[in-house]
């Protein structure tokens, strides 16, 4: 290993301590004049803390924020710099490529201190005024207000409800625990898994909400039937992928992805990779319904496509390749099975419909001549496909079809040959690899990055009984329409066989079903099937809804009890940055004192465990939640910083503060690759192409005809052994389009991360549209041709609707979205004008998303319980705000912050104090 780089600041002194590896001795470098001047200017009372810079949850962060603190005040938030770290380099015939020695965080992280003091911040425990254990009044969730209570009263309520549940139902398996990520990225205090842990330790069971694959839907439920890759959620291993791309690729297709936007909230910016592609002379083609931020800046060509129709494009490409003989026949014959049956479908021999470019044009909206040109270019030039999570193309109805057909297209052009790769812009050293990093990295750093943060297994692994699994996508139906039956737990760390395992909820007719909800995320309503979940929350079956969250937003609006949680800025914790190609660990103290009576997620569950330990005579419950420092120290002492270099916990937390691991030189990296059987520019798929590696399929080859489907579910018409085109109700060719003429595109947002950060004052004016009433509406991108037909202009308020309900948005008329498509980013805060009429003013577009049960109908077993977050049909019309004001005067007369909108005081009973 090379140099291990430590930064630390002590008062006004700034030094970097470099601990050498085997080839170099320890050295101490004197601080430069500029560094000393910066420290002197800051003043001795200014301290620097290194905080998490992402909002993916799970205890992992991109490289940290540098936060400057003076007293109890956050002065500024800056990107992290690591000037003495040796960053990776890739040497090719086209030049040498590397990354900057800094990490630019997501915009909302740079503005995060504003979020700490947001006007929606919950400062004290709050109880819904008309809820009681004996009279929960579920019909008033989302309508009635809250009153401040003490922590003792809140703990009494929780303990009483748990004891009542045991007495009434015999155990606690009727308690649904929703805690699975999508939160702050602190190591210990702000994790969202302690509800699972609490009931696991209690031993009386719980309903474990299984985190579905979320943004990887089409790959998880579809692609891995073709090529395996269970541990990567169905995407090919990325070992050494960028070495090959920069040396050999001629074209990279950004397929439905926007890495400039999406990566930063999860794994830091990747602009340097896009720069490297351009400097290497690689042509970038973007295929997406919108000219997104990556496409606008980096793409040489934009090919607009209707949302969720990429599968039809892949079939038409295959048709051209078959007809013109331009697919890789030797690869197909030696590395794949079942191609002839796929060929038959492409040519229409099985259904009478040849999948010609002209056929695909009606579905995709791409002219047939463009499809033919793309097919010929792809076959002629060394072309790789690039994604981030996969984008909206694999997050719509029947996304498993898109995922499999995409894999088929890649195989037809020799996936794994030089310059023909599947590339991921999400640079996570801890995931998506088999042995080696996508970019040069020491194996021991990879091993550390891949170590799991304790407690996060509750998000990734289906727990053993008495826990009862329930996939997240079916939660509303489990409450409203039990029993439900489905295949596939959705467990991320599962084998492909799990996709065919049968589940039922409730597990027996005698089971009471869900009676209590323990919610640590508070984002279900704005991230997944919102209106249906709201209906479920208001069901009389749900006796108690507990929300633990820092802000009064989204799910918390329907809570019976809200416990105020802390932000990362208010706790002492570790920042474990393994979610990028820069890996390390940092310690941070509190930047500010806790707001009001807020406590961290860990502290809250520790208090509950202590209360239950006393009342149930179970001291082991309290012992399961030790002092926080013990857990921080335990984890730190497993890191390279301690194990290899002997830096003590005390020295680390008081002096060192941050550790950043070096990358190997290019020559070292080539040697590392050779030790693992790779050439300098080889990838895992290169080894498969050469016959040196097997895929994780029954045959060990790429499977056009899935051995898994043949074995477990060969008669399933919706997921047959060979993927085929499936007509459904949300296609642009569907008769349903007469009623709902627009295709809805919903991307990951640029200025928040999923549902997180929509209350940040400094950012809202950047991406919202101010309506005629002064309210900041979520933007709806509408093509000028459509806007003219609708009679709307930028700044008008439109209603987007389907059979589930309606959402208001601010029209943003732009050529950056194709005609027939309306684009609204997901994650905006819920602000209902009417719970009963299902009209939302906040722009929470996922309120309109159906779940998998719509395609299957009542009482049918759901074969593919995938999540739908985009590519559904909707109607759009201009609204008359005066009419809405007259109909919903109370909602329009609420006191609003000029930028944030509804604030905490709107939800507190008159005379109640939460200041």
JOCORSUL-V276233 format. One record per residue. RES is the residue in one letter. OMEGA is omega in whole degrees, 0 to 359 (* if undefined). Layout:
res->[RES:RES]
omega->[OMEGA:OMEGA]
This chain:
res->[X:X:X:X:X:X:X:X:X:X:X:X:X:X:X:X:X:X:X:X:X:X:X:X:X:X:X:X:X:X:X:X:X:X:X:X:X:X:X:X:X:X:X:X:X:X:X:X:X:X:X:X:X:X:X:X:X:X:X:X:X:X:X:X:X:X:X:X:X:X:X:X:X:X:X:X:X:X:X:X:X:X:X:X:X:X:X:X:X:X:X:X:X:X:X:X:X:X:X:X:X:X:X:X:X:X:X:X:X:X:X:X:X:X:X:X:X:X:X:X:X:X:X:X:X:X:X:X:X:X:X:X:X:X:X:X:X:X:X:X:X:X:X:X:X:X:X:X:X:X:X:X:X:X:X:X:X:X:X:X:X:X:X:X:X:X:X:X:X:X:X:X:X:X:X:X:X:X:X:X:X:X:X:X:X:X:X:X:X:X:X:X:X:X:X:X:X:X:X:X:X:X:X:X:X:X:X:X:X:X:X:X:X:X:X:X:X:X:X:X:X:X:X:X:X:X:X:X:X:X:X:X:X:X:X:X:X:X:X:X:X:X:X:X:X:X:X:X:X:X:X:X:X:X:X:X:X:X:X:X:X:X:X:X:X:X:X:X:X:X:X:X:X:X:X:X:X:X:X:X:X:X:X:X:X:X:X:X:X:X:X:X:X:X:X:X:X:X:X:X:X:X:X:X:X:X:X:X:X:X:X:X:X:X:X:X:X:X:X:X:X:X:X:X:X:X:X:X:X:X:X:X:X:X:X:X:X:X:X:X:X:X:X:X:X:X:X:X:X:X:X:X:X:X:X:X:X:X:X:X:X:X:X:X:X:X:X:X:X:X:X:X:X:X:X:X:X:X:X:X:X:X:X:X:X:X:X:X:X:X:X:X:X:X:X:X:X:X:X:X:X:X:X:X:X:X:X:X:X:X:X:X:X:X:X:X:X:X:X:X:X:X:X:X:X:X:X:X:X:X:X:X:X:X:X:X:X:X:X:X:X:X:X:X:X:X:X:X:X:X:X:X:X:X:X:X:X:X:X:X:X:X:X:X:X:X:X:X:X:X:X:X:X:X:X:X:X:X:X:X:X:X:X:X:X:X:X:X:X:X:X:X:X:X:X:X:X:X:X:X:X:X:X:X:X:X:X:X:X:X:X:X:X:X:X:X:X:X:X:X:X:X:X:X:X:X:X:X:X:X:X:X:X:X:X:X:X:X:X:X:X:X:X:X:X:X:X:X:X:X:X:X:X:X:X:X:X:X:X:X:X:X:X:X:X:X:X:X:X:X:X:X:X:X:X:X:X:X:X:X:X:X:X:X:X:X:X:X:X:X:X:X:X:X:X:X:X:X:X:X:X:X:X:X:X:X:X:X:X:X:X:X:X:X:X:X:X:X:X:X:X:X:X:X:X:X:X:X:X:X:X:X:X:X:X:X:X:X:X:X:X:X:X:X:X:X:X:X:X:X:X:X:X:X:X:X:X:X:X:X:X:X:X:X:X:X:X:X:X:X:X:X:X:X:X:X:X:X:X:X:X:X:X:X:X:X:X:X:X:X:X:X:X:X:X:X:X:X:X:X:X:X:X:X:X:X:X:X:X:X:X:X:X:X:X:X:X:X:X:X:X:X:X:X:X:X:X:X:X:X:X:X:X:X:X:X:X:X:X:X:X:X:X:X:X:X:X:X:X:X:X:X:X:X:X:X:X:X:X:X:X:X:X:X:X:X:X:X:X:X:X:X:X:X:X:X:X:X:X:X:X:X:X:X:X:X:X:X:X:X:X:X:X:X:X:X:X:X:X:X:X:X:X:X:X:X:X:X:X:X:X:X:X:X:X:X:X:X:X:X:X:X:X:X:X:X:X:X:X:X:X:X:X:X:X:X:X:X:X:X:X:X:X:X:X:X:X:X:X:X:X:X:X:X:X:X:X:X:X:X:X:X:X:X:X:X:X:X:X:X:X:X:X:X:X:X:X:X:X:X:X:X:X:X:X:X:X:X:X:X:X:X:X:X:X:X:X:X:X:X:X:X:X:X:X:X:X:X:X:X:X:X:X:X:X]
omega->[178:184:172:190:177:171:167:177:175:183:182:181:179:175:173:181:183:177:185:178:185:185:182:181:181:180:176:182:178:181:180:179:179:181:179:179:178:180:180:179:181:181:185:183:179:177:181:177:182:188:177:183:179:182:178:183:176:176:181:182:160:176:195:169:170:186:179:188:175:184:179:185:175:182:184:176:185:171:177:178:177:190:184:176:174:180:183:172:176:180:180:175:181:182:179:185:181:179:176:177:176:179:183:182:173:181:183:176:176:179:191:181:176:180:180:185:183:179:175:185:175:186:184:173:182:177:176:191:184:174:169:180:183:182:187:180:184:182:181:175:184:180:185:188:187:176:179:174:180:176:179:179:179:179:177:181:183:179:180:182:177:179:178:180:179:181:186:188:176:178:181:180:176:178:177:177:178:178:191:181:184:181:179:190:173:184:188:197:187:175:182:183:188:174:175:183:181:183:173:179:179:173:181:173:175:172:184:174:182:178:176:184:168:187:181:192:185:178:182:185:184:190:185:170:181:186:178:180:180:187:180:180:173:176:183:176:184:182:176:189:185:173:181:184:183:177:195:187:174:180:170:177:174:189:176:183:180:185:177:181:197:186:195:180:186:189:176:183:180:179:182:177:176:175:181:178:180:181:177:179:181:175:181:177:178:175:182:179:183:171:186:190:176:182:183:184:194:189:171:182:175:176:180:181:176:183:173:183:183:179:178:177:181:177:180:175:179:179:180:181:179:182:184:178:185:173:186:186:182:179:181:183:186:188:185:173:173:185:185:179:174:178:179:179:180:182:178:182:181:184:178:182:175:184:183:173:179:175:182:181:180:185:186:187:177:180:183:180:179:178:179:180:178:179:183:177:182:181:186:185:182:191:174:177:182:178:166:169:188:175:184:180:180:179:179:178:179:180:178:176:179:182:181:182:175:178:179:181:179:180:181:178:171:179:181:174:181:178:181:187:167:185:174:175:175:183:177:180:186:182:172:177:175:181:189:181:174:179:186:183:176:180:182:175:175:181:179:181:183:177:185:174:179:178:180:178:179:178:191:190:175:183:180:175:16:173:179:182:173:181:187:185:184:182:181:180:178:178:189:189:181:356:174:180:181:176:176:182:188:179:185:181:182:172:184:179:181:181:183:177:185:180:178:173:354:187:177:177:182:182:184:185:184:180:182:181:180:194:179:183:181:180:183:185:183:178:188:167:193:184:179:178:177:176:179:179:182:178:176:177:183:185:184:178:180:177:176:190:179:188:176:185:170:184:182:178:183:183:170:178:179:176:186:180:182:171:178:182:187:183:168:187:171:167:184:185:179:183:175:177:171:189:177:181:179:175:174:172:173:173:176:177:181:178:179:179:182:177:183:177:180:181:180:181:176:177:179:179:179:179:179:178:180:187:180:182:184:181:180:178:179:181:180:180:183:176:184:184:180:180:178:181:181:181:182:184:172:183:176:182:180:187:186:187:171:177:185:177:182:179:181:187:181:185:188:174:184:178:177:183:178:170:178:169:179:181:176:181:178:178:179:180:179:178:180:176:181:167:186:184:179:171:175:182:173:179:176:180:181:180:182:180:176:172:184:176:179:181:187:179:172:187:168:174:189:175:179:180:178:183:192:189:190:183:181:182:182:174:184:180:175:181:180:180:179:174:177:191:181:175:178:178:183:174:180:182:176:179:182:193:182:171:183:173:178:182:164:186:181:188:168:178:190:184:187:172:182:180:182:186:186:185:189:181:180:190:177:177:180:181:179:179:179:180:176:182:172:184:172:179:181:178:181:180:178:180:179:179:181:183:181:174:179:181:175:178:179:174:175:192:167:185:180:182:184:178:176:178:177:183:172:186:186:174:185:172:186:177:180:181:169:185:176:179:181:175:178:183:176:175:189:168:180:176:184:181:177:175:182:178:188:180:180:193:180:170:185:185:175:171:190:183:181:182:186:182:184:170:176:173:182:185:182:183:186:180:179:181:183:171:173:180:179:168:178:175:176:182:175:183:179:177:179:179:180:182:183:185:182:180:181:182:178:177:184:166:186:180:185:186:183:180:186:187:178:186:181:180:182:182:177:183:174:182:*]
